[in-house]
Amino acid sequence: MLYLYDEKNGNVGLARATPDSLDIVSSFQVTLGDNGPFWAHPVIHDGRLYLRHTNALMAYEIRK
């Protein structure tokens, strides 16, 4: 599984990658933070996905 983070619109996706395809399992859009590109690297630590956009920091529980 791969987490994807779009730099232009702030779309975040969880994808299942196989040799033949890339299937999006789920997705959402980051709506917090000021205008501008989404350049910060996503970080996964201790079962949480951390996303930063300009002055906003978001944490999402991703552990089963």
N, C-alpha and C positions, 0 to 999 in steps of 0.2 A: 504494500500500500504506500502511496506517495501523497504528501500534502503539497498542494500547488497554491501559489500566491501571485495573482496578477498585478503587475506594477502600474498599470494604467487606471484600472477601475476598482481595485481592492477586492476582487473576487477571490475567495478561498475555496479550494475543492479538495476532496479526498478521492483518490483515483486508484483503481486496481489495474496494475500493469501486467500484461502478458506479452509474449513475443509477437502476438498478432494484433493486439488492440490496447487501448487505454480507455477504460470505462469509468466515468464519473459516478461514484457511489453517493456522495452528498456534496452540497455546496451552500455557501452563504456569501454575503457582501459585507465588508467592513464599512460601517457608517460613521464611526467616531473619528475625530481628528480634523485638522484643518485641510484645506485644499492642497493638492500637490501630489507628486508621485509616491507610490507605495514601495519604498526602497529598503526598508528595514528587513532583516532576515527573520523568518519565523524560528522560534526556539521551542523544543519539546524538552521538558524536565519534570520528572516525578509525576508523570501522568497528566500533565497540563500542557496545552499549546498556548504559547505567548506570542501575541502579535502587537507590534507598535506601529502607529501611524502618526507622524508629526508629534503632537503633544499628548496623545492618548495611548494607554497601554491596556490591552485586553488579555484576559486569561480564560481559557476554555478547558473544562474537564474532558479528557479524551480517553481516560482509562475505562475499561469495561467494568 
